[in-house]
Each structure stands twice: as structure tokens, then as C-alpha cells.
Amino acid sequence: MHQWSRGSSLIQIIVLDYKFENQQAKDDSEWPEQPFTGIEMTLEELLEKETIKEIRIKYSHYFDGKMVDDLADLFCEDAVCEFGPDYGGDWVGKETIRANFASYAEREGPPFGVLHAVTNPLITLIDSTTACGRWYLHDLNTQEGVDNPLILYGLYDDVYKKVFGKWLIYRTKIDFLWPKRQYTGFRDFKKENI
């Protein structure tokens, strides 16, 4: 059940989980008068989350399509990519990030020879200028003649900052799940002083 209120920008997404034994509701008046469980957010919050989702989706398209300048523009000037020792360690600053992605783009074959397929976004707004997100990563080799297209599975763990009205990636790390497991878990915002 979706409820849109004209007087405010409140959207309520209600998930119903009721079991009716041998009974079917003929109209809305027959639904039980009990509190609903679900997700509640303003239209503005929903739009912010959708805007943030676009960043990670663009990241995949730009990286896989070898559009390195467009990819780098998704990051804050002081961004950090935390990719672990097997992938160059921490890449600190937008220019270092641009240079390292350019290096990877040269080595990974033709455009879209590798696909960074991202799914299951979990976006949380921390405040009006900070958000975090986690995404499942399916990294695939799509070049002809490859016996096994699976490169790796992982989880992106991102922090986003809104800079001059535009959401950008502030921190990103990958928790690698397969073939080599390097899982550190959810970020500790207090410890990292974010």
C-alpha cells in the first residue's frame, strides 16, 4: 500500500504481512485496524537516496567504459579509495584516484571487457550532507574466449558527501568475499571520525 499525502511530501511504504484464514478482504474497510510496519521517509529523502544510487551506477558504467575523467569526477577532492594491499592500498585524493583508475583501464582490455555489476543498494542518510551505502559487487570478465567469467565477489562500502549541492564519493572500500576473503565489515563512523 502506497500513501501519498498532497499536503506534505511524506511517502509511506507499507508492507503488509497479515494472514487471513478462509477470509478475503473485499474492500479497504475490511483490513484490520492495527499498526503497520514498514518504511517511512519524506519525498526529499527518497530523492536523495536515488541520487546517491546513480553515483555508484555511473561509477560502474564509467569504469567499465573507460571514461576515467567522468569516473574521477564522481569523487570529492579529498576522497579515499580503500582497496587493500592486493589492489594498490589506499588511493588518496582525486588526482591519485584518476591516475590509478587510468592505469587499471589500460590493463583491463577493451571497454566493457570487465563489468562491475552492482546490486542490492543499502543507502542510509546520516545527515543533510553525509550518507553511507553498501552494494553487492559481481566483477565479471566479458571478453571472448574466457573460460570462467567470474573475477571476484565483494561488497562496496561507501561514504558520500554533499559538496556544493552535489553528492560525491568521499570514501569507498571493498570487502572482498571471493576468491580471496578480506572482509572487515561495516564502517565504524565514530572510530573513523566521519
VEXNUPA-62824 format. One record per residue: residue in one letter; y, z, x of N, C-alpha, C in turn. Coordinates in pm, whole numbers, plus 50000, padded with zeros to 5 digits. Example, Ala and Ser with C-alpha at 12.3 -4.5 7.8 and 13.67 -1.06 7.14 Angstrom:
// VEXNUPA-62824
A494315078051319495505078051230496705078051320S497755070851285498945071451367500035078751290
// end
This chain:
// VEXNUPA-62824
M498835000050086500005000050000501225000050090H502114990650073503364990050150504514993250056Q505395001950098506525005650015507805002550091W508634994150035509924990650094511004996850008S511875004150066512965010449994514235002650018R514854997349911516074989549926517244997949977G517305010549938518425019149975518385023750120S517245022850185517145026850325516215017050395S516105018650523515235009650598513895016150627L513455024650535512195031650555511025023150507I510085021650596508845014750561507745025050568Q506965025650467505815034350471504575025750464I503765027150564502485020150564501445030750532I500845029350420499935039450372498505034050380V497675041950438496265038550447495515047550351L494895041450255494155049150155492705050350196D492175062150181490775064450212490195073450103Y490065067949986489525075549873488205069449831K487305078049791486025073449740485985076249590F485735066049515485605067649371484155064949334E483525074749275482155072949232482145067249091N481545055349077481405048648949482725047548873Q483845046048945485135045048878486015035348955Q486725027148884487675018148948489025019848883A490065020148964491415021348909491815008148846K492295008748722492724996648653494184993648682D494965003748709496365001748747496795013548835D498035013048884498515023348976498545037248915S498625038448784498695051648722497385059348735E496295052748767495015059448779494725064648920W495615061749016495415066949152495675081849151P494895089649226495085104149228496445108049286E497035118649236498325123749285498085133149400Q497795127749518497555135549638498425130049749P498725138249849499495133049962498715122150034F499415112050080498795101150154498865104250303T497935098650377498025099250522498345085050569G499095083850673499435070650722500505071150829I501155060150847502185058750949503515056650878E504515063450922505845061950864506835059050976M507645048850959508665045551058509785037950990T510935038051052512055030350998511875015651034L512595007250966512574993050998513064990851140E514064998251183514594997051319513515000451423E512755010951397511675014651489510605003851496L510264998251381509284987451377509784975451457L511044971851440511604960551513511654963151663E511984975451704511984978951846510574977351905K509574982151832508204980951880507774966251892E508144958151795507794943951801508494937051918T509724940751945510464935252059509774938952189I509324951252201508614955752320507284948252336K506574946052228505334938352235505564924552293E506674918352256507004905052306507124904752459I507574915752517507724916252663506374914552731R505384922252688504054921252752503414907752724I503624902252607503084889052575503744878352662K505074879152678505764869852767505294871552911Y505074883952953504554886653087503304878253113S502354878653021501114871153038501374856153043H502184851152951502474836752948503204832353075Y504194839853117504964836153236504134837353363F503344847853376502504849553495501464838453500D500744836453391499684826453389500224812253400G501424810053346502044796853353502844794453479K502844804353570503514803453700505024801953686M505604808553585507054808753565507584821853622V507594822553755507844835053826509244840553800D510254832153796511614837053771511724843153631D511154836553532511154842153395510384855353391L509274855953464508474868053471509284879553532A509934877053643510714887453711511854892453623D512394883853539513494887853451513064897553341L511774899953327511284909853230511344924053286F511714925453414511714938453482513124943553506C513274956953505514514963453546514724961053696E515954962353741516254960653885515474970553970D515264982753920514564993153997513124995353947A512534985053891511184986053837510154988353948V508994993553907507884995553999506604990653932C505864982154004504524978153962503544986354046E502724994353978501765003054046500374996954029F500004988254124498764980654109497634985654197G497824996354271496765001954352496574994654483P495795000654573495654995354709494994981554715D494124978354619493444965354622494374953854582Y495514957054523496434946654476497844948654533G497924953754654499214954654722499974967554703G499374977654640500034990554624501194989754527D502234997454553503424997654468504384986654508W504814978754411505834968554432507124974454377V508064977654463509274984854424510474975454423G511144974554309512344966254295512034952254245K512964946954169512784933954104512534922554204E513234922554317513054911654413511684912154480T511194924154510509844925554566508814921154463I509024924954339508124920954231508094905754218R509264899454221509334884854213508564878354329A508794883154451508134877454569506614879154562N506154890854521504714893154514504044885054404F504694883754289504124875154185504104860554229A505114856154301505154842454352503974840054447S503684849954531502554848854623501234847754548Y501054855854445499834855054364499764841554292A500884836754241500894824054167500434812554256E500814812854383500394802154475498894802154498R498284813954498496854815254531495924813554412E496414814854290495524815354174495274801954106G495504791054176495184778054120496244772754027P495844763653937496814756953850497374766353743P498484762053678498984770153566497884772653464F497794784853419496824789553321495384788353371G495214787853503493884788553563493324802753552V494204812253539493844826153513494604830453388L493914837253298494544842353177494534857553177H495704863453159495844877853140495964880152989A494814881252923494794883052778494984897952748V496024901152671496324915052639496134917352489T495524928752457495234931952317495464946852294N495334950852170495374964852129496614972352178P497804967352148499014974352194499164987952127L499504997752207499805011252159501195014652212I502215012952128503615014652168504145027552108T504805035652192505435048052147506885048152190L507775050052094509205051352127509455065752167I509935067952288510225081352338511605085752291D512585077052310513935079152260514565065452241S515875064752223516515051952190516515042052308T516225046752430516245037752546514975038352630T513955045552584512715046952660511515045752566A510515038352611509275036852534508125035652633C506925038052583505745035952665504755027552585G503875020952658502895012552593501625011552675R500515009952605499225007452670498604995252604W497954987052686497374974552641496004972752708Y495054967352635493794963252697494054950052771L493484948752890493624936652971492254930352991H492154917552955490974909452981491454898453076D491074899053201491524889553302490424879053321L490764866353292489764855753287490134844053377N489134838353444489314826253524488904814453436T489854805453407489584794453315489434781053386Q489264781253519489164768753593487754762753578E487704749653582486424742753567485464746553678G484194747353643483154749953741482934764553773V483634773453708483464787653734482214792553660D481314799153732480084804253670480364815853576N481164825253621481484837053540482994837953527P483534836053407484994836253392485614850253400L484814860753392485354874353393485834878153532I487104881953542487654886753669487664901953667L488284907553563488324922153552488714926253411Y488444938953382488934945453262489764957453305G490824959953229491674971253263492574975053148L493444984553176494444989153080495804988653148Y496744981553088498124982453134498724995253077D499475002253159500195014353118501645012153157D502495009953059503885005953084504885016553040V506025016553107507215023653061508295013053048Y508985013152935510045003552907511375010852898K512415004452947513775009852936514644999452867K515555004252786516514995352720517784995552806V518104984052864519224982752956520224972852895F521424977652868522454969352804521914962352680G521164969952598520664964952471519404956452478K518804955352597517634946752614516474954952672W515304954452607514124961452659513564954052780L513244961852885512674956453008511544965653056I510704960353143509634968453203510254976653316Y510074989753308510574999053409509455003053505R508275005553451507085008853529505895002053463T505004997053545503724992153494502644995353594K501514999653542500345001953628499134996553554I498094994353631496824990153572495785000653604D495135005553500493925013553517492775003553514F492135001553628491044991953637489754998253585L489054990753499487824995653437486574988653487W486704975753520485554967853567486074955953646P485474951653752484184955853805484254968653890K485434972053937485614984454014486464993953931R485965005853910486655015453823487655023753903Q488935022553865490025030553922490895034953805Y490425045153733491095049553610491805062853636T493125063053609493895075353628494335081453496G494255074053387494585079353255496045077753218F496405083753106497765082753054498765088853152R499965083353152501035088553236501405102753196D501845110453294502405123653270503925122253289F504645120853177506075118053183506855129453250K506425141653229507125153053291506935152753442K505715150553485505395150253628506125138753698E506175127253632506795115453692508305115153672N508835124753597510275125753574510855112953514I510185108153411510615095753344511345099553217
// end
